[in-house]
Amino acid sequence: MHYNDNVIIICWSSHDGKLDMENKTARFTVLIDPRKKQMFEELCASKDLTPSQVVRQLIREYIIEHAGNRELPAWLLKAANKKVTRA
């Protein structure tokens, strides 16, 4: 498969299959412009956060905001209440 030179691939994958609690071993692939990746990493570092911490928080917030009528599991809501904010 050919990828454009201006794209970086970020990957996550799932290994343990846990469904009842937050699973930090899932793999998710994202194609992103290297310039945006660099800026994102710099901003994360300036807040003393890892890019993974920030992406997990963004995903939680997106799910909660767009869940509509879906019932959200307690573990997701609990994790969302522990919002990562530093520096």
C-alpha positions in Angstrom: 0.0 0.0 0.0 1.3 3.5 -0.9 1.1 6.3 1.6 1.7 10.0 0.9 5.0 11.3 2.3 3.1 14.0 4.2 1.2 11.5 6.3 2.2 9.8 9.6 0.4 6.6 10.7 -0.4 6.3 14.4 -1.6 2.8 15.5 -3.3 1.3 18.5 -4.6 -2.3 18.9 -6.7 -4.3 21.4 -5.2 -7.3 23.1 -7.2 -8.2 26.2 -10.9 -7.8 25.0 -12.1 -6.2 28.3 -15.4 -4.5 27.8 -16.4 -3.5 31.3 -13.6 -1.0 32.0 -11.4 1.4 30.1 -9.0 -0.6 27.9 -5.8 1.3 27.2 -4.4 -1.4 25.0 -6.6 -0.8 22.0 -5.0 0.1 18.7 -6.4 2.8 16.5 -4.8 4.0 13.3 -4.8 7.7 12.4 -3.3 9.4 9.4 -2.0 12.8 10.2 0.1 15.5 8.6 3.6 15.5 10.1 3.4 19.2 10.9 0.2 18.7 12.9 1.7 15.7 14.6 4.7 17.8 15.6 2.6 20.7 16.9 0.4 18.2 18.8 3.3 16.5 20.5 4.9 19.9 21.4 1.6 21.1 22.9 1.1 17.9 24.9 4.7 18.1 26.2 4.1 21.7 27.2 1.2 20.5 29.4 3.3 17.5 30.7 0.9 15.1 29.0 1.5 12.3 26.6 -0.2 12.4 23.2 -2.0 9.1 24.2 -3.5 10.8 27.3 -4.8 13.7 25.3 -6.2 11.4 22.5 -8.0 9.2 25.1 -9.6 12.2 26.7 -10.7 13.6 23.4 -12.3 10.3 22.4 -14.1 10.1 25.8 -15.4 13.6 25.4 -16.5 12.9 21.8 -18.4 9.8 22.8 -20.2 11.5 25.6 -21.1 14.6 23.5 -22.3 12.5 20.6 -23.9 9.5 22.3 -27.4 10.7 21.8 -29.8 8.4 23.6 -27.3 5.7 24.2 -26.7 4.7 27.8 -23.1 5.3 28.7 -21.3 2.8 30.9 -20.3 4.0 34.4 -16.6 3.4 33.7 -16.6 5.8 30.8 -18.4 8.6 32.8 -16.0 8.0 35.7 -12.9 8.3 33.5 -14.4 11.4 31.9 -14.7 13.0 35.3 -10.9 12.5 35.8 -10.1 15.0 33.0 -6.4 15.3 32.5 -5.3 18.9 32.9 -1.7 19.8 33.7 0.6 22.9 33.5 
